[in-house]
């Protein structure tokens, strides 16, 4: 992966003899240097969180937001080159608005991921542009109402083409992650940026997938998200950081279907627990070491 | 001379994921003379050192009013700054026309951020070679933003960009906690003291080479409401009292100068 593409890596859209586009791989490197972003899809919503490294004491605390609202029910967080992320957000907002104009309905999370995946991919096709230096995580809560069929009369057909399936559910929480290549997948839990390895390991321990769906609730997910960002942060190497978190619930939940910042009180509680969990962990490690020493004696 | 093959345009990533053209553009900012900005709870100030090409020539302007409530300080390529300044003026005017009120400072700064980002992603374009400090007031109070050629924009409590600006930033970091409650005059004095830290030896603040810009919120006489003090640039005799007030001011002077001595750059 870390090989250098002698001669074939100097321009975008150029294939190397073994079929790689090195400029896209280098764009991924830009992502891997950025602060960690994560997304968690849980039972009743989605949580997005990002580790914002404080590069200067002179930055105004909590003033520079990194998680953007793209439509009422959609949030986007990203790792990598922040100006590229802002461009991505601008485009995502345009797409969401254009969808509303055309179809008279909010864009679904899957459709936005598709549109933005296509947009990112287009930036890998030409020598006249460079790929995006970001990986974006899109979280959304799609309306759980049954979509209206065009020209529907009464309750519509009960079976057949365009018919309704008894017991079929609609909408719900969704999470997608888009890479610089334009590749995107749906996720139960997504992580990108510098601390993605540690974050992924923690996400995999949570009950997010499975046949019965996730058992994790939104509030639990907020606390897990905070803890994971704290775990992914390397105290010894990295500078201090700020934690920014947003969430989206269904219409019956705390955000009423909207993408919003996690209330300050809940965020601070989550951070307190995250710090505590980390300290407990460190104590355990120390005990382990002491235990081993005693064994040796 | 060539550092590598990856630094010839702004559409090529290096194997480490860096874009050298953008990093070089950031170097252009360091060629400009230093500018300092600070925001308190009531005011946002910009102070700058102006340069003259030769003894008898005039000094290059560093501070520009954008709209009634916003002004900028520039470091780097002046002609690029003028392009951005014109753009910002037009956007502010357009916003007033459509919405009947002044543009929020963050909105304005993000617009130039988006504009600058495009220059870093398309072949045949180059990044802007200028950094800005944008100071202004809106409904949320006074603000100070930094703009970089990469398109990065961040809200700061106080900041300095330009040649030898690290010294000024060190001063600002030391006095960071004082700024929020500073009055107008004290905030300007802090700005000038930070500016002095970044001066080359044997240079001083004079009425010719120093500019001060202020925007603020002032309590109205009649009722308790606040009024905007429009962004105003002060030059020449208007700044002499402020310069005198920080003359021979040893506070933070010698002590703050040490530490960052490694980043010596010659101020032409």
Interface residues (C-beta under 8 A of the other chain):
Chain A: X2 X4 X9 X10 X11 X12 X22 X23 X26 X27 X28 X29 X30 X31 X32 X33 X56 X57 X58 X59 X60 X63 X64 X81 X82 X83 X84 X86 X87 X90 X123 X127 X128 X129 X130 X131 X133
Chain B: X5 X6 X10 X11 X12 X13 X14 X15 X16 X17 X18 X19 X39 X110 X113 X114 X116 X117 X118 X120 X121 X122 X123 X124 X144 X150 X151 X152 X154 X155 X156 X157 X158 X159 X169 X172 X173 X176
